[in-house]
Amino acid sequence: MNLQDARILVVGAGLMGAGIAQVAAQAGHAVDIFDTRAGAAEAAKAKLAQTLDGLVAKGKLTADAAQATLARITPVGALTPADLAIEAIVENLDVKRALFAELEAVLPATAVMATNTSSISVTALARGMKAPERLVGMHFFNPVPLMKLVEVVSGLGTAPEVAQAVFDLAGRWGKTAVHTRSTPGFIVNRIARPYYAEALMLLQERAAAPELIDAVLRAAGFRMGPCELMDLIGHDTNFAVTNSVFAANFYDRRFTPSLVQQELVDAGFFGRKSGRGFYRYPEGAPALPATPGFDKPSAKRLVVHGRGPVADRLHAALPEAQRDDASDWIGLEADNTQIRMTDGRTAREIAAERDVQAPVVVFDLPLGEAKDLAYATSGNFSDPVAWLRALGFVPREMVDVPGLIVARTIAMLVNEAHDAVQQGVCSEEGADAAMKLGVNYPAGPFEWLALWGAEPIAALLDRLDTFYRGERYRVSPYLRSSAL
């Protein structure tokens, strides 16, 4: 099956439908665009003309290319025959099913039908169709012309050649396509849940302020912290998706919605669009306080413990320190004080396990060149800031909870990705591509795995599971086997 020269019908002239029509037309396809709202298709084309004019003015598109793109798009007043129909209408199972019944009556028997749904089961949408093998998910991300990812979603009845034809077509449109099975959340919305959920858990525990959580995750390479991102998405939308994934997974406790977010929704504090969420707008997140200057501390005995990139970074900051590569923990020992990278235990737990009740500081996983770094103490440390500053960090104190912020978030993202791969939702490569291109993560979950290691990630999750009890932090069997 080849859709290279396909005539395209886009149903829905909203933001997503118009973006899909633009991408298809720019790739050389004749595109009909239809919407049940009177004048919506014409308005979408007029707005697209303005967008293309802007691209021409910036030198990103020639005037001839812009005119040719517009000429290929035709607003229509009814469903028309096409080789590929892509729907981008309201996220409602019954409404979409009714549309596909109409499309089957209009389209030729060889046509492919695609849904841009972000959450509804493709298998469920195909129920009752005469030819369910012709239906496939083609999940674009907003804004469509800029975002590179397309999730190609196969329902239980989708023909493999149909999914592959759409996969190949997305590539010709300049997109990176990834195959996924039709399971709750597909790839991106499933694997991304912990990014929001761990922040909400920390807020519920009153472990850190939203601005601190956002700052340390931005420092770890994320473009936006989870709190500001939820404010941008809208808490009503994010909460609805969380509830949908929770219900679709038969109320698996890993996906439990947050009381913190429900309260924001109940108050109408949806984020940017309502003027208030975690932050007030247009001001946004308050700046974190400046950290004071410091005098470099000294110790009679200074040892960097452990192996790997973090230990190497610590030793580069304090080259005068001895090195103990055989140690089973990563961090700095200054006389009888230990400054450890989190392994999932609290500072107080580690202090209680030591032979002497010496001070313990735990610091978060420092990804990349992160400067802002969360830390917590066992309560008897006089000046942890000086040593952390000496190691090259901007220390940000939080409550002494297991896994701190970045470490528990990354561990949960890696864990969820392992479950998705084990269940046949996607491949490891597909998971990495989807998270980097679909939500702009600085790395994919399996890239983090290669950097950090399966064994320490599984151990951290086990300690979180022991501390909190319940299903939330159970280790994926696939991750467990990778750690053996």
Residue pairs with C-beta under 8 A, 6 or more apart in sequence:
1 112
1 161
1 162
1 164
1 165
2 165
2 168
3 83
3 84
3 112
3 165
3 166
3 168
3 169
4 169
4 172
5 29
6 29
6 82
6 83
6 84
6 112
6 169
7 29
7 30
7 31
7 32
7 81
7 82
7 83
7 84
8 21
8 24
8 29
8 30
8 31
8 32
8 82
8 83
8 84
8 85
8 86
9 31
9 32
9 33
9 34
9 79
9 80
9 81
9 82
9 84
9 85
9 86
9 107
10 17
10 20
10 21
10 24
10 31
10 32
10 33
10 34
10 85
10 86
10 88
11 17
11 34
11 35
11 79
11 85
11 86
11 87
11 88
11 89
11 99
11 103
12 34
12 35
12 87
12 88
12 89
12 116
13 21
13 33
13 34
13 35
13 37
13 40
13 41
13 43
13 44
13 75
14 35
14 40
14 44
14 88
15 142
15 143
16 88
16 116
16 140
16 142
16 144
17 33
17 35
17 44
17 86
17 88
17 89
17 116
18 33
18 44
18 47
18 48
19 140
19 142
19 143
19 144
19 145
20 86
20 88
20 116
20 140
20 144
21 31
21 33
21 44
21 48
21 73
22 48
22 51
22 69
22 73
22 144
22 145
23 144
23 145
23 173
23 174
23 175
24 31
24 173
25 31
25 69
25 70
25 72
25 73
26 65
26 69
26 145
27 172
27 173
27 174
28 72
29 72
30 72
30 74
31 72
31 73
31 74
32 74
32 75
32 76
32 80
32 82
33 41
33 44
33 45
33 73
33 74
33 75
33 76
34 41
34 75
34 76
34 77
34 78
34 79
34 80
35 41
35 44
41 75
41 76
42 75
44 75
45 70
45 73
45 75
48 69
48 70
48 73
49 70
52 61
52 66
52 69
52 70
53 66
55 61
55 66
56 62
56 63
56 66
79 85
79 102
79 103
79 106
80 106
81 106
81 107
81 108
81 111
82 107
82 111
83 108
83 110
83 111
83 112
84 111
84 112
84 113
84 114
84 166
84 169
85 103
85 107
85 111
85 112
85 113
85 114
86 114
86 115
86 116
86 138
87 96
87 99
87 100
87 103
87 113
87 114
87 115
87 116
88 116
88 140
89 95
89 96
89 99
90 96
91 117
91 118
91 119
91 120
93 120
93 124
93 125
96 115
96 117
96 120
96 125
97 125
97 127
97 128
100 113
100 115
100 125
100 126
100 129
100 135
101 128
101 129
103 113
104 113
104 129
104 130
104 131
107 113
109 131
111 134
112 134
112 136
112 162
112 165
112 166
113 134
113 135
113 136
114 135
114 136
114 137
114 138
114 166
115 122
115 125
115 135
115 136
115 137
115 138
115 153
116 137
116 138
116 139
116 140
117 125
117 137
117 139
117 153
118 139
118 186
118 189
118 241
119 184
119 185
119 189
119 241
119 244
119 245
121 155
121 182
121 184
121 248
122 135
122 136
122 137
122 153
122 154
122 155
122 158
122 182
123 155
123 156
123 157
123 182
124 155
125 135
125 155
126 132
126 135
126 155
126 156
126 157
126 158
129 135
132 155
132 157
132 158
133 157
133 158
133 159
133 162
134 159
134 162
135 155
135 157
135 158
135 162
136 152
136 153
136 154
136 155
136 158
136 162
136 163
136 166
137 151
137 152
137 153
137 154
137 155
137 180
137 182
137 186
138 150
138 151
138 152
138 153
138 166
138 170
139 150
139 151
139 152
139 153
139 186
140 147
140 149
140 150
140 175
141 147
141 149
141 150
141 188
141 437
141 438
147 437
147 438
148 174
148 175
148 176
148 437
149 175
149 176
149 177
149 178
149 188
149 433
149 434
149 437
149 438
150 170
150 175
150 176
150 177
150 178
151 177
151 178
151 180
151 186
151 187
151 188
151 434
151 438
152 163
152 166
152 167
152 170
152 177
152 178
152 179
152 180
153 180
153 181
153 182
153 186
154 160
154 163
154 179
154 180
154 181
154 182
155 182
156 182
158 182
163 179
166 177
167 177
167 179
168 177
170 176
170 177
171 177
176 433
176 437
178 187
178 426
178 427
178 430
178 433
178 434
179 426
179 427
179 430
180 186
180 187
180 425
180 426
180 430
180 434
181 423
181 424
181 425
181 426
183 190
183 420
183 423
183 425
184 190
184 244
184 245
184 248
184 249
185 191
185 193
185 241
185 245
185 248
186 425
187 420
187 425
187 426
187 430
187 431
187 434
187 435
187 438
188 434
188 435
188 438
188 439
189 241
189 245
190 245
190 416
190 420
190 425
191 413
191 416
191 417
191 420
191 431
191 434
191 435
191 445
192 413
192 435
192 439
193 242
193 245
193 254
193 255
193 416
194 409
194 412
194 413
194 415
194 416
195 222
195 226
195 229
195 409
195 413
195 439
196 226
196 229
196 230
196 238
196 242
197 242
197 255
197 256
197 258
197 412
198 226
198 405
198 408
198 409
198 412
199 210
199 213
199 217
199 225
199 226
199 227
199 230
199 405
199 409
200 226
200 258
200 260
200 261
201 258
202 208
202 213
202 401
202 405
203 210
203 213
203 227
203 258
203 260
204 258
204 259
204 260
205 399
205 401
206 399
207 398
207 399
207 401
208 374
208 398
208 399
208 405
210 225
210 227
210 228
210 278
210 279
210 285
211 227
211 279
211 285
211 286
211 287
211 288
212 288
212 374
212 396
212 398
212 405
213 225
213 226
213 227
213 405
214 224
214 225
214 226
214 227
214 228
214 285
215 225
215 288
215 372
215 396
216 225
216 364
216 370
216 372
216 373
216 374
216 396
216 405
216 406
217 225
217 226
217 405
217 406
217 409
218 224
218 225
218 372
219 370
219 371
219 372
219 373
220 365
220 366
220 367
220 368
220 370
220 406
220 410
220 442
221 367
221 368
221 370
221 441
221 442
221 443
222 440
222 441
222 442
223 440
224 232
225 285
226 409
227 277
227 278
227 279
227 285
228 278
228 279
228 284
228 285
230 238
230 261
230 271
230 277
230 278
231 271
231 272
231 277
231 278
231 279
231 281
232 271
232 272
233 271
234 270
234 271
234 272
234 273
235 261
235 264
235 265
235 269
235 270
235 271
235 277
236 265
236 270
238 261
239 257
239 261
239 262
239 264
239 265
242 255
242 257
242 258
242 261
243 257
245 255
246 252
246 255
246 256
246 257
249 255
252 471
253 470
253 471
253 472
254 416
254 471
254 472
254 474
256 472
264 270
264 277
264 278
268 274
269 276
269 277
270 277
271 277
271 278
271 281
272 281
275 281
278 285
279 285
279 286
288 372
288 396
291 385
291 389
291 394
291 395
292 385
294 385
294 386
294 389
294 390
295 386
296 386
296 390
297 334
297 383
297 386
297 387
297 390
299 334
299 335
299 337
300 335
301 322
301 333
301 334
301 335
302 318
302 320
302 321
302 322
302 332
302 333
302 334
303 321
303 322
303 323
303 324
303 332
303 333
304 311
304 314
304 315
304 318
304 321
304 322
304 323
304 324
304 331
304 332
305 311
305 324
305 327
305 329
305 330
305 331
305 332
305 333
306 324
306 325
306 327
306 328
306 329
306 330
306 331
306 341
307 325
307 330
308 330
308 453
309 451
310 330
310 341
310 365
310 366
311 323
311 325
311 330
313 366
313 392
314 321
314 330
314 331
314 332
314 391
315 321
315 323
317 390
317 391
317 392
318 332
318 390
318 391
321 332
329 338
329 340
329 341
329 343
330 340
330 341
331 338
331 339
331 340
331 341
331 363
332 338
332 339
332 387
332 391
333 339
334 387
336 356
336 358
336 359
337 358
337 359
337 360
337 361
337 381
337 387
338 350
338 354
338 358
338 359
338 360
338 361
339 360
339 361
339 363
339 384
339 387
339 388
339 391
340 350
340 360
340 361
340 362
340 363
341 362
341 363
341 364
341 365
341 366
341 407
342 362
342 363
342 364
342 365
342 402
342 403
342 404
342 407
342 460
343 456
343 459
343 460
343 463
344 402
344 403
344 407
344 408
344 459
344 460
344 461
344 462
344 463
344 464
344 467
345 362
345 402
345 463
346 362
346 376
346 400
346 401
346 402
346 467
347 360
347 361
347 362
347 376
347 377
347 378
347 379
347 400
348 360
348 378
348 379
348 400
350 360
350 362
350 378
351 357
351 358
351 359
351 360
351 378
351 380
354 360
357 380
359 377
359 378
359 380
359 381
359 382
360 377
360 378
360 381
361 375
361 376
361 377
361 378
361 381
361 384
361 387
361 388
362 375
362 376
362 377
362 400
362 404
363 373
363 374
363 375
363 388
363 393
363 395
363 404
364 373
364 374
364 375
364 404
364 405
364 406
364 407
365 404
365 406
365 407
365 410
365 452
366 373
366 393
366 406
367 406
367 410
367 442
367 443
367 448
367 451
368 442
370 393
370 406
371 392
371 393
371 394
372 393
372 394
372 396
373 388
373 393
373 394
373 395
373 396
374 396
374 397
374 398
374 404
374 405
374 406
375 384
375 388
375 395
375 396
375 397
375 398
375 404
376 397
376 398
376 399
376 400
376 401
376 404
377 384
377 397
377 400
378 400
379 400
384 395
384 397
385 395
388 395
389 395
398 404
398 405
402 408
402 463
402 464
402 467
402 468
403 411
403 460
403 463
403 464
407 460
408 460
408 464
410 448
410 452
410 457
411 457
411 460
411 461
411 464
412 461
412 473
413 435
413 445
413 448
414 445
414 446
414 448
414 449
414 452
414 457
414 479
415 457
415 461
415 475
415 476
415 479
416 445
416 476
417 428
417 431
417 435
417 444
417 445
417 446
418 445
418 476
418 478
418 479
418 482
419 476
419 478
420 426
420 431
421 427
421 428
421 431
421 478
422 476
422 477
422 478
426 434
428 446
429 446
431 444
431 445
431 446
432 443
432 444
432 445
432 446
432 447
433 444
434 444
435 441
435 444
435 445
436 442
436 443
436 444
443 451
449 457
449 482
454 479
454 482
454 483
455 483
457 479
457 483
458 475
458 479
458 480
458 482
458 483
459 483
461 473
461 474
461 475
461 479
462 473
462 475
464 472
464 473
465 472
465 473
465 474
465 475
